Amino acid sequence: MEQKFYILKKLLLVICCITSSFFSHAVIRYVKTAATGTGDGSSWANASSNLQLMINNSGIGDQVWVKAGTYRPTRDINGSTSPADPRSKTFLLKSGVLIYGGFDGTETMLSERDIASNLTTLTGDIGTIGDHTDNAYHVTYANNVTANTRLDGFRVTRGQADGSILSQDDIGSALYIFRGGTNLKIFYCTFFNNEGDRGGAIFVDAYTGSNGNCSPVISNCQINNNHANYGAGIIMLASGNTSVVSPQISHCTFNGNSGGLVGAGIDISVSNGAVSNAIINDCEFKQNTCDEGAALYMSMSSASSDCSPVVSNCVFTGNSALGTGGAVSSTSYDPAIITASFQNCVFSENSLSPMYIGAGAAVYLRGANTSSFTNCTFFGNTYSASSNGGAAIGMNSFGGSDDPHPVVKNCIAWGNTSFLGLGNYTTNVTYSLIQGGYAGAGNVSTNAYFVNAADPDGAD
């Protein structure tokens, strides 16, 4: 027995030594807008002005600390400082490297930084300042990172992804993420004033081929005032057998994003056997606008695919669409079935002003759809006279067996232009307070008596 304990102690000692050795060899490199001292990045006194070089020189577990200021990419993904197309320059993230902004240049511990006071900006405005036509296609780029990688405490702006679709220069103007599993962490960043065709701010790409996985963690970020035809805030795209695009998004705001077509806040699209079980928790979607699904758009086009995002503790307020789904729009093509889950969410004062006959000022479900709504509140959602109804939930079918059949439980629908509308489909509504009443076990129609309806997520 004593010999066993001795062996165990030796083993623990070896593990501790290895762990200590790993962390003791992790290096911090320092960056300022203007180099100081030797400029080798070894300290604040000897800070480098070349952010990409410091990233490239770092290894797994190393950190790069960046002082407040504005930084512009100087190389393309191949390392060229003079690429044929200057707009291909980007900040290329490196696997295993942790990049932090928000410093004033005196800190000795990470906990001392103040992100709000020390604004650290990565900008795509690399040509004539203020002229967006020569801005970078992608301000930052994460290409299949294979170890824990982090971007934390930055403002990312002025990306302009309006290039060729063949070279993928039309996507992810602030951040293009290709695969990488769950290795990439994006914390405390602000993405604003970026523009592209797909993914005005962030493009999450598991699209190409089979077995791709692109499921980053995005937390405590502000994704505001971006523009794209598809997914002005974030677009998640996966196509191919067992490809997975399931980001974890929490404590984020999606405000004032605009899109020409769908998903000004978030656009989730899966097909051909791909999977999306995205988790969206404690986020605010406010005053986003586009044709369909101004806050969140979901689409799925094959029975072998799985689109089952879980959306919890989120507020959807003041969003507006010109077609369908003032806040949320979900489209499933027969025989695919979308099974999204909305839990403890508030849908307040979303609107529909359709250019054509539409429905669903808060939520629109089209095609086979068994999405569920539990402990949700629908208040003050409205549509114009030309709409076909469903201020809270509107539904439609492509015909055949692809009717929507949502489940509504323990919800409140009050002060909306109407509750359900457009199609006459089986909807399981139970234990809910529905203005005007609705057939179902435990349903009531008494006044909701909101304490402060002007504050959607406040005390009611």
DATASUL-V277994 format. One record per residue. PSI is psi in degrees with one decimal (NA if undefined). Layout:
BEGIN
[[PSI] [PSI]]
END
This chain:
BEGIN
[[-44.6] [-37.2] [-37.7] [-43.7] [-37.4] [-43.7] [-41.8] [-42.8] [-43.5] [-40.4] [-44.5] [-37.8] [-42.5] [-44.1] [-44.1] [-39.4] [-41.9] [-45.1] [-45.0] [-40.5] [-40.1] [-50.3] [-31.7] [-22.4] [-3.8] [132.8] [142.5] [129.4] [145.2] [138.5] [136.3] [166.5] [-28.6] [128.5] [149.0] [156.7] [-131.1] [-18.6] [17.5] [-0.9] [12.7] [-14.6] [172.6] [-36.7] [-26.4] [38.5] [146.4] [156.5] [2.5] [92.6] [-45.1] [-39.2] [-41.1] [-36.6] [-46.3] [-35.4] [-7.7] [153.4] [-176.0] [128.4] [-12.5] [157.6] [149.5] [120.2] [129.0] [123.9] [153.7] [142.6] [-175.0] [131.4] [139.4] [139.4] [145.5] [-3.6] [156.9] [-176.9] [-15.3] [0.5] [2.1] [132.2] [-7.7] [63.1] [160.1] [-38.0] [103.9] [-24.1] [-7.7] [-0.6] [141.8] [159.9] [110.4] [116.1] [152.1] [139.2] [128.2] [-2.2] [134.1] [117.2] [121.0] [134.5] [177.8] [23.3] [154.2] [-2.6] [13.0] [-7.7] [146.3] [-12.2] [146.2] [-35.2] [-12.5] [-14.0] [154.4] [97.0] [-39.5] [-34.9] [-30.9] [77.7] [123.6] [114.2] [130.7] [116.8] [146.0] [6.0] [75.1] [-13.9] [-127.3] [119.5] [127.6] [-9.2] [106.7] [-15.7] [-16.7] [21.4] [161.2] [144.8] [-41.4] [120.4] [-43.5] [156.8] [126.9] [110.0] [94.1] [52.7] [139.7] [4.2] [169.0] [114.0] [142.3] [138.4] [120.3] [121.2] [30.3] [156.4] [125.8] [121.4] [163.8] [26.1] [147.4] [84.1] [75.5] [27.2] [-155.7] [137.1] [-28.7] [-34.3] [7.6] [33.6] [14.2] [10.6] [150.6] [62.7] [-32.9] [-42.7] [120.7] [120.0] [116.6] [114.7] [-144.4] [3.2] [-134.2] [18.1] [-26.9] [130.1] [126.1] [110.1] [143.9] [42.3] [154.1] [124.1] [115.4] [150.9] [44.3] [153.4] [139.1] [179.8] [-46.5] [124.7] [69.8] [-38.3] [-61.9] [132.1] [118.9] [108.9] [107.3] [23.1] [-45.5] [118.7] [-169.4] [160.9] [21.7] [145.4] [121.3] [95.0] [66.5] [165.0] [122.1] [117.0] [144.4] [43.8] [154.4] [122.5] [90.1] [144.2] [41.1] [164.3] [137.9] [158.7] [-35.7] [121.3] [66.8] [-34.3] [-68.5] [136.0] [134.0] [124.8] [128.0] [134.3] [129.6] [149.6] [123.6] [12.4] [142.0] [129.3] [94.4] [66.0] [157.1] [113.6] [121.4] [149.0] [43.0] [157.4] [139.7] [93.1] [132.5] [19.4] [148.3] [145.4] [150.2] [-32.9] [-76.6] [153.8] [61.4] [-30.9] [-67.4] [139.5] [119.0] [123.0] [121.3] [148.6] [166.5] [44.6] [3.8] [165.1] [137.2] [111.3] [49.5] [145.7] [121.1] [112.4] [136.3] [50.8] [155.4] [130.6] [112.7] [128.3] [40.6] [148.1] [141.1] [-170.0] [-46.0] [134.5] [65.6] [-31.9] [-46.0] [126.3] [133.8] [138.7] [145.4] [139.7] [19.1] [143.8] [-25.8] [-6.4] [168.0] [115.5] [97.8] [57.8] [150.6] [118.6] [117.0] [147.3] [37.2] [153.6] [125.8] [109.1] [135.7] [18.0] [153.7] [135.9] [152.0] [-12.8] [-83.1] [151.3] [77.0] [-37.1] [-55.5] [135.5] [132.8] [120.7] [122.5] [127.5] [129.1] [133.1] [21.4] [148.7] [120.7] [132.8] [56.9] [152.2] [122.1] [121.7] [128.8] [43.0] [155.3] [128.2] [106.4] [127.0] [37.3] [155.7] [161.6] [121.9] [73.6] [141.2] [-21.0] [172.9] [119.6] [-171.3] [164.3] [73.3] [-35.0] [-55.5] [137.5] [127.0] [122.8] [128.8] [-170.5] [117.6] [118.9] [34.7] [149.9] [149.7] [114.5] [128.6] [39.0] [155.0] [129.8] [114.0] [132.1] [24.2] [135.9] [158.5] [160.7] [169.2] [-24.6] [-4.2] [165.6] [12.9] [-173.1] [58.8] [-36.5] [-58.7] [120.9] [148.3] [153.4] [164.1] [155.1] [-2.6] [163.0] [-136.0] [16.1] [39.2] [148.1] [140.6] [72.8] [160.8] [123.9] [120.9] [132.0] [44.7] [164.7] [129.4] [107.8] [139.9] [14.4] [159.7] [-36.4] [173.3] [-76.0] [155.4] [174.0] [-75.6] [155.1] [81.4] [153.5] [119.6] [123.1] [100.1] [120.1] [149.7] [43.9] [155.7] [108.6] [119.7] [128.6] [-10.0] [155.4] [135.3] [133.3] [154.3] [128.2] [6.2] [145.8] [168.1] [21.0] [159.2] [136.3] [-27.9] [57.4] [137.9] [-45.0] [85.0] [-20.1] [-15.0] [94.0] [-38.3] [13.9] [-168.8] [130.5] [NA]]
END
